[in-house]
Amino acid sequence: MNNFASAAVDLVKVYGSGDTAVRALDGVTAGFRPAAFSVITGPSGSGKSTLMHCLAGLDTATSGAALLGGKDLTRLSDHALTRVRRDRVGFVFQTFNLLPALTAEQNVLLPVQLAGRRPDRAWFTQLVEVLGLSARLTHRPSELSGGQQQRVALARALVTRPEVVFADEPTGNLDSRSSADVLNLLRQAVRDFGQTIVMVTHDDRAASYADAVVRMADGRVVEAVAA
Ligand SMILES: Nc1ncnc2c1ncn2[C@@H]1O[C@H](COP(=O)(O)OP(=O)(O)OP(=O)(O)O)[C@@H](O)[C@H]1O
């Protein structure tokens, strides 16, 4: 599993205890290749988001390993996990999660600022051009369409060149045209920048953009296909 950018090894996640315990992940083993666009798919409640959250250091597992660049996140302290989330991964969510008081530019640069780093202006300019945001940088989220807001969120996820971008239903709140737009941009980030992307979706159309698909049901992997 060491040559994967991100991987789960016999990962188990149990929520609650006793009679009400839910086994959200029931021994999941799956690997996600570097510089590839991978999708985790499956019906509602199958454990997709739980798997992604464990892989991204947003949630802790009950047992098993969640590897990022070959290192097991389940062995890290809370403090170390916070650093992993800040420095090594990027996130895109269904609800965009932009800060309403900040402009598009300030939102994109926020992770760089939080990490106390100096922005790489050439990379920033390239990103906003590729994502079609150059003319929108001074706008606040409320002045942008859903598709534009998600492109800002994507730029924010890519700006630190993270090892893995994790996207949770990034097209869930978008119309079909904006969805296709965002999916094409995710593909482009993989192709042109060598970005590794792991996306959760229950939408088969979204899954068709991927290089590899892991299908889940009842907390288990039922199919793993590489294109
Ligand atoms: N915080 C929690 N506490 C208790 N149970 C939870 C919690 N989070 C998720 N679950 C349960 O774990 C199982 C897997 O949930 P998960 O959200 O990972 O599924 P999913 O495939 O992402 O679903 P969806 O497509 O609806 O988002 C479900 O039965 C869910 O109810």
The ligand as a MOL file (V3000), in Angstrom:
LIG
                    3D

  0  0  0     0  0            999 V3000
M  V30 BEGIN CTAB
M  V30 COUNTS 31 33 0 0 0
M  V30 BEGIN ATOM
M  V30 1 N -21.4740 10.6860 13.4500 0
M  V30 2 C -22.1710 9.5580 13.2460 0
M  V30 3 N -22.7840 8.9260 14.2790 0
M  V30 4 C -23.4660 7.7850 14.0980 0
M  V30 5 N -23.5960 7.1670 12.8990 0
M  V30 6 C -23.0190 7.7410 11.8500 0
M  V30 7 C -22.2690 8.9620 11.9550 0
M  V30 8 N -21.8010 9.2990 10.7210 0
M  V30 9 C -22.2450 8.3260 9.8810 0
M  V30 10 N -22.9600 7.3860 10.5430 0
M  V30 11 C -23.5710 6.1690 9.9740 0
M  V30 12 O -22.5540 5.4580 9.3090 0
M  V30 13 C -23.0480 4.9000 8.0830 0
M  V30 14 C -22.2160 5.3890 6.9230 0
M  V30 15 O -22.4190 6.7990 6.7720 0
M  V30 16 P -21.6900 7.6660 5.6480 0
M  V30 17 O -22.0960 9.0900 5.8540 0
M  V30 18 O -20.2510 7.3530 5.6410 0
M  V30 19 O -22.3580 7.0870 4.3160 0
M  V30 20 P -22.3420 7.6910 2.8450 0
M  V30 21 O -22.1580 6.5360 1.9260 0
M  V30 22 O -21.3620 8.7980 2.7620 0
M  V30 23 O -23.8250 8.2490 2.7250 0
M  V30 24 P -24.4330 9.5080 1.9080 0
M  V30 25 O -24.2460 9.2030 0.4520 0
M  V30 26 O -25.8720 9.5080 2.3010 0
M  V30 27 O -23.6760 10.7240 2.3680 0
M  V30 28 C -24.5200 5.2780 8.0070 0
M  V30 29 O -25.2920 4.2100 8.5150 0
M  V30 30 C -24.6060 6.4810 8.9170 0
M  V30 31 O -25.8900 6.6100 9.4650 0
M  V30 END ATOM
M  V30 BEGIN BOND
M  V30 1 1 1 2
M  V30 2 1 2 3
M  V30 3 2 2 7
M  V30 4 2 3 4
M  V30 5 1 4 5
M  V30 6 2 5 6
M  V30 7 1 6 7
M  V30 8 1 6 10
M  V30 9 1 7 8
M  V30 10 2 8 9
M  V30 11 1 9 10
M  V30 12 1 10 11
M  V30 13 1 11 12
M  V30 14 1 11 30
M  V30 15 1 12 13
M  V30 16 1 13 14
M  V30 17 1 13 28
M  V30 18 1 14 15
M  V30 19 1 15 16
M  V30 20 2 16 17
M  V30 21 1 16 18
M  V30 22 1 16 19
M  V30 23 1 19 20
M  V30 24 2 20 21
M  V30 25 1 20 22
M  V30 26 1 20 23
M  V30 27 1 23 24
M  V30 28 2 24 25
M  V30 29 1 24 26
M  V30 30 1 24 27
M  V30 31 1 28 29
M  V30 32 1 28 30
M  V30 33 1 30 31
M  V30 END BOND
M  V30 END CTAB
M  END
